[in-house]
Amino acid sequence: MTLWIIFFAIVVILLILDLGVLNRKPHEISIKNSLYSSLFYVSIAILFGLWIWHSLDIDKMNLYYTGYLVEQSLSLDNLFVMALIFKYFDIPRKFQHRVLFWGIIGVLVLRGIMIGLGSALVSEFAWTLYIFGIFLLLMGLKMLFIRENKKNIQDNILLKFLRKHFRITPELHDNHFWIKAPHPKHPEKKITWITPLFVALILIESADLIFAVDSIPAIFAITTDPYIVYTSNIFAILGLRSIYFALDAIMARFVYLQQALAIILIFIGSKIFITHLLNLKEFPPILSLGITIGLLAGGIGFSLWKTRQKRLH
């Protein structure tokens, strides 16, 4: 229980510092500030891993770092979706941070529910890990050989549902998620309207839920410890969203990142079966961490080398 209390205390302090102090007023976050913020969150995540080593053991630390890297890597695609959503609703950069911040609050709850259900399922039916392994192998092969066509935001089923069942203002109203405005047929009566900013928040939350379906089986294939699963997930998401404004400018250069992620998924999925075939209690955590770092660094490094002639704007 003490471990959970310390973790949530750290997260609450970070969120209060983020919205209540550093970003209390809407403003455009520069790439420089985004990089500093990301460095801060990465440092906190690394220190938390060292604290896990001190409180538990070095294997738990290695599993935490592996889960952190895998979750952050798999969530990179989510950045493209965020960028598309913000562009579709024409949301200024100074308001984007508020959406991402409240999106994190939703992630804390949704990921907690999904990880709790997954942990209960794995502890009750151990064979579900093999299902996760097969799922990760198939997903990795799909990412490696099949290039998906990105759908337009306007074709999103959830967006169509919201437009049909809720009154949405045609324009933004500063950083408000909803406002009181006259009824379209009875101007004398004021009713609640949601703004495009709130619609963007709902779509980003739904996108995160979809991505979680991929990433949570991956982390359970690394470890079934709910504490390691949840903390690595949350710290990865905190760090990733803090660097969004910087990555948005350079993600186009990571042309081979998808292939690297695909190989990582294939590796993680195959670990379950390798461990069973070799009759091991578990795949060596330090080896798993080393292979994950190597694959990810190789994909990013090769991408930057191949696109070294491109100019960043």
C-alpha positions as CSV (number, residue, x, y, z in Angstrom):
1,M,0.0,0.0,0.0
2,T,2.9,2.4,0.8
3,L,4.3,2.0,-2.7
4,W,1.0,3.0,-4.2
5,I,0.6,6.0,-1.9
6,I,4.0,7.3,-2.8
7,F,3.4,6.8,-6.6
8,F,0.0,8.7,-6.5
9,A,1.5,11.4,-4.3
10,I,4.2,12.0,-7.0
11,V,1.7,12.1,-9.8
12,V,-0.6,14.5,-8.0
13,I,2.3,16.8,-7.2
14,L,3.4,16.7,-10.8
15,L,-0.1,17.5,-12.1
16,I,-0.6,20.4,-9.6
17,L,2.8,21.8,-10.6
18,D,2.0,21.5,-14.3
19,L,-1.5,23.1,-14.4
20,G,-1.6,25.0,-11.1
21,V,1.8,26.7,-11.3
22,L,3.7,26.4,-14.6
23,N,0.7,26.5,-17.0
24,R,-2.0,28.2,-15.0
25,K,-2.7,30.7,-17.9
26,P,-3.2,29.6,-21.5
27,H,0.0,30.1,-23.5
28,E,1.8,28.6,-26.5
29,I,4.4,26.1,-25.3
30,S,7.6,26.4,-27.3
31,I,9.7,23.5,-28.5
32,K,12.4,24.5,-26.1
33,N,10.1,24.5,-23.1
34,S,8.6,21.2,-24.3
35,L,12.1,19.6,-24.4
36,Y,12.9,20.9,-20.9
37,S,9.5,19.6,-19.6
38,S,10.2,16.2,-21.2
39,L,13.7,16.0,-19.8
40,F,12.1,16.7,-16.4
41,Y,9.5,13.9,-16.7
42,V,12.1,11.4,-18.0
43,S,14.3,12.2,-15.1
44,I,11.5,11.6,-12.7
45,A,10.7,8.3,-14.4
46,I,14.3,7.2,-14.2
47,L,14.6,8.2,-10.5
48,F,11.3,6.3,-9.8
49,G,12.9,3.2,-11.4
50,L,15.9,3.6,-9.1
51,W,13.5,3.9,-6.2
52,I,11.8,0.6,-7.3
53,W,15.3,-1.0,-7.2
54,H,15.8,0.3,-3.7
55,S,12.3,-0.7,-2.5
56,L,11.9,-4.0,-4.4
57,D,14.8,-5.4,-6.4
58,I,16.8,-4.9,-9.5
59,D,14.7,-7.2,-11.7
60,K,11.6,-5.2,-10.9
61,M,13.5,-2.1,-11.9
62,N,14.5,-3.6,-15.2
63,L,10.9,-4.7,-15.9
64,Y,9.7,-1.2,-15.1
65,Y,12.2,0.4,-17.5
66,T,11.3,-2.1,-20.2
67,G,7.6,-1.4,-19.7
68,Y,8.3,2.3,-19.7
69,L,10.2,2.2,-23.0
70,V,7.7,-0.1,-24.7
71,E,4.7,2.0,-23.6
72,Q,6.3,5.3,-24.7
73,S,7.3,3.8,-28.0
74,L,3.9,2.3,-28.8
75,S,2.2,5.6,-27.8
76,L,4.2,7.6,-30.4
77,D,1.6,6.8,-33.0
78,N,-0.9,8.5,-30.7
79,L,0.9,11.8,-31.3
80,F,0.0,11.7,-34.9
81,V,-3.7,11.2,-34.0
82,M,-3.5,14.1,-31.5
83,A,-2.0,16.4,-34.2
84,L,-4.7,15.4,-36.7
85,I,-7.4,16.1,-34.1
86,F,-6.0,19.5,-33.2
87,K,-5.5,20.4,-36.9
88,Y,-9.1,19.3,-37.8
89,F,-10.6,21.5,-35.1
90,D,-8.1,24.3,-35.7
91,I,-7.2,24.5,-32.1
92,P,-4.4,27.0,-31.3
93,R,-1.3,25.7,-29.6
94,K,-1.9,27.8,-26.5
95,F,-5.1,25.8,-25.8
96,Q,-3.7,22.4,-26.7
97,H,-1.9,21.9,-23.4
98,R,-5.2,22.1,-21.5
99,V,-6.7,19.3,-23.6
100,L,-3.6,17.1,-23.1
101,F,-3.5,17.8,-19.3
102,W,-7.2,16.8,-18.8
103,G,-6.5,13.9,-21.1
104,I,-3.9,12.6,-18.7
105,I,-6.5,12.7,-15.9
106,G,-8.7,10.4,-18.0
107,V,-5.8,8.1,-18.8
108,L,-5.1,7.7,-15.0
109,V,-8.6,6.4,-14.6
110,L,-9.1,4.4,-17.8
111,R,-5.7,2.7,-17.7
112,G,-6.3,1.8,-14.1
113,I,-9.5,0.1,-14.9
114,M,-8.1,-1.8,-17.9
115,I,-4.9,-2.8,-16.1
116,G,-7.0,-4.0,-13.1
117,L,-9.2,-6.1,-15.3
118,G,-6.2,-7.5,-17.2
119,S,-4.4,-8.3,-13.9
120,A,-7.4,-10.1,-12.6
121,L,-7.8,-12.0,-15.9
122,V,-4.2,-13.1,-16.0
123,S,-4.1,-14.2,-12.3
124,E,-7.3,-16.2,-12.8
125,F,-6.5,-17.6,-16.2
126,A,-2.7,-17.8,-16.7
127,W,-3.2,-19.1,-20.3
128,T,-4.4,-15.7,-21.4
129,L,-0.8,-14.6,-21.5
130,Y,-0.4,-16.9,-24.5
131,I,-3.3,-15.2,-26.1
132,F,-1.6,-11.9,-25.5
133,G,1.6,-13.3,-27.0
134,I,-0.2,-14.5,-30.2
135,F,-2.0,-11.1,-30.4
136,L,1.4,-9.2,-30.2
137,L,3.0,-11.4,-32.8
138,L,0.1,-10.8,-35.2
139,M,0.1,-7.1,-34.5
140,G,3.8,-6.9,-35.0
141,L,3.7,-8.7,-38.3
142,K,0.8,-6.5,-39.4
143,M,2.8,-3.3,-38.6
144,L,5.9,-4.7,-40.3
145,F,4.2,-5.7,-43.6
146,I,0.9,-3.8,-43.9
147,R,0.7,-0.1,-44.3
148,E,-2.6,1.2,-43.1
149,N,-4.4,4.1,-44.7
150,K,-5.2,6.8,-42.1
151,K,-8.8,7.7,-42.0
152,N,-10.1,11.3,-41.9
153,I,-11.2,12.6,-38.6
154,Q,-14.6,13.6,-40.1
155,D,-15.3,9.9,-40.7
156,N,-14.8,9.1,-37.0
157,I,-17.9,7.3,-35.6
158,L,-17.7,8.9,-32.2
159,L,-17.5,12.4,-33.8
160,K,-20.6,11.7,-35.8
161,F,-22.4,10.5,-32.6
162,L,-21.4,13.7,-30.8
163,R,-22.6,15.9,-33.6
164,K,-25.9,14.1,-33.7
165,H,-26.7,14.0,-30.0
166,F,-25.0,17.1,-28.6
167,R,-25.1,20.8,-29.4
168,I,-21.5,21.9,-30.4
169,T,-20.5,25.5,-30.9
170,P,-19.1,26.2,-34.4
171,E,-16.1,28.0,-32.9
172,L,-13.9,28.0,-29.8
173,H,-14.7,30.0,-26.8
174,D,-11.2,30.6,-25.4
175,N,-10.2,27.6,-23.3
176,H,-13.7,26.6,-22.2
177,F,-14.9,23.1,-22.6
178,W,-18.6,24.1,-22.5
179,I,-20.6,27.4,-22.3
180,K,-24.1,28.6,-21.7
181,A,-25.6,30.0,-24.9
182,P,-29.1,30.7,-26.3
183,H,-31.2,27.8,-27.6
184,P,-31.2,27.7,-31.4
185,K,-35.0,27.8,-31.5
186,H,-35.8,29.6,-28.3
187,P,-33.2,32.5,-28.0
188,E,-34.7,33.6,-24.7
189,K,-33.6,30.3,-23.1
190,K,-29.9,29.6,-22.4
191,I,-28.7,26.0,-22.6
192,T,-25.3,24.2,-22.3
193,W,-23.2,23.8,-25.5
194,I,-20.0,21.9,-25.7
195,T,-17.1,23.5,-27.6
196,P,-14.7,21.9,-30.2
197,L,-12.1,21.9,-27.4
198,F,-14.2,19.4,-25.4
199,V,-14.9,17.4,-28.5
200,A,-11.1,17.2,-29.2
201,L,-10.6,16.0,-25.6
202,I,-13.2,13.2,-26.0
203,L,-11.6,12.1,-29.3
204,I,-8.1,12.0,-27.8
205,E,-9.4,10.0,-24.8
206,S,-11.1,7.5,-27.2
207,A,-7.9,7.3,-29.2
208,D,-5.9,6.5,-26.1
209,L,-8.3,3.8,-25.2
210,I,-7.9,2.2,-28.6
211,F,-4.1,2.4,-28.3
212,A,-4.3,0.9,-24.8
213,V,-5.8,-2.3,-26.4
214,D,-2.4,-2.7,-28.1
215,S,0.0,-1.5,-25.4
216,I,-1.5,-3.2,-22.3
217,P,-1.1,-6.8,-23.7
218,A,2.5,-5.8,-24.5
219,I,3.2,-4.7,-20.9
220,F,1.5,-7.8,-19.5
221,A,3.8,-9.9,-21.7
222,I,6.7,-8.2,-19.9
223,T,5.4,-8.5,-16.4
224,T,2.2,-9.3,-14.6
225,D,2.9,-7.2,-11.6
226,P,0.1,-4.6,-11.6
227,Y,2.3,-2.0,-9.8
228,I,5.0,-2.2,-12.4
229,V,2.5,-2.3,-15.3
230,Y,0.6,0.8,-14.1
231,T,3.5,3.0,-13.0
232,S,5.5,2.4,-16.2
233,N,2.3,3.2,-18.2
234,I,1.5,6.4,-16.4
235,F,5.1,7.8,-16.3
236,A,5.5,7.0,-20.0
237,I,2.3,8.9,-20.9
238,L,3.2,11.8,-18.7
239,G,6.6,12.1,-20.5
240,L,5.2,11.6,-23.9
241,R,2.5,14.3,-23.7
242,S,5.0,16.7,-22.3
243,I,7.2,16.4,-25.3
244,Y,4.3,16.5,-27.8
245,F,5.0,20.0,-28.9
246,A,8.6,19.2,-29.8
247,L,8.0,15.8,-31.3
248,D,5.2,17.3,-33.5
249,A,8.0,19.1,-35.4
250,I,10.4,16.2,-35.9
251,M,8.2,13.0,-36.0
252,A,8.2,13.1,-39.8
253,R,11.9,12.1,-39.7
254,F,11.2,8.8,-37.8
255,V,10.4,7.0,-41.0
256,Y,11.7,3.6,-39.8
257,L,10.2,3.8,-36.3
258,Q,7.2,1.7,-37.2
259,Q,9.4,-1.2,-38.3
260,A,11.4,-1.0,-35.1
261,L,8.2,-1.0,-33.0
262,A,6.9,-4.0,-35.0
263,I,10.1,-6.0,-34.2
264,I,9.8,-5.0,-30.5
265,L,6.2,-6.4,-30.5
266,I,7.3,-9.6,-32.2
267,F,10.1,-10.0,-29.7
268,I,7.8,-9.4,-26.7
269,G,5.2,-11.7,-28.0
270,S,7.7,-14.5,-28.7
271,K,9.2,-14.1,-25.2
272,I,6.2,-15.9,-23.6
273,F,6.7,-18.9,-25.8
274,I,10.5,-18.9,-25.5
275,T,10.2,-18.9,-21.7
276,H,7.8,-21.8,-21.9
277,L,10.0,-23.8,-24.4
278,L,13.2,-23.3,-22.4
279,N,11.3,-24.0,-19.1
280,L,12.4,-20.7,-17.6
281,K,10.7,-19.1,-14.7
282,E,10.9,-15.8,-16.5
283,F,12.8,-14.2,-19.4
284,P,15.9,-12.4,-18.0
285,P,14.7,-8.8,-17.3
286,I,18.1,-7.3,-18.0
287,L,18.3,-9.0,-21.4
288,S,14.7,-8.0,-22.2
289,L,15.6,-4.3,-21.4
290,G,18.8,-4.4,-23.4
291,I,17.1,-5.9,-26.5
292,T,14.2,-3.3,-26.3
293,I,16.7,-0.4,-26.0
294,G,18.8,-1.7,-28.9
295,L,15.8,-2.1,-31.2
296,L,14.4,1.3,-30.4
297,A,17.7,3.1,-30.6
298,G,18.4,1.4,-33.9
299,G,15.1,2.4,-35.4
300,I,15.4,6.0,-34.3
301,G,19.1,6.2,-35.2
302,F,18.7,4.7,-38.7
303,S,15.7,7.0,-39.3
304,L,17.6,10.1,-38.4
305,W,20.6,9.0,-40.6
306,K,18.4,8.3,-43.6
307,T,16.6,11.7,-43.3
308,R,19.6,13.7,-42.4
309,Q,19.2,15.9,-45.5
310,K,15.8,17.1,-44.4
311,R,15.5,20.5,-42.9
312,L,13.6,21.0,-39.7
313,H,11.3,24.0,-39.5
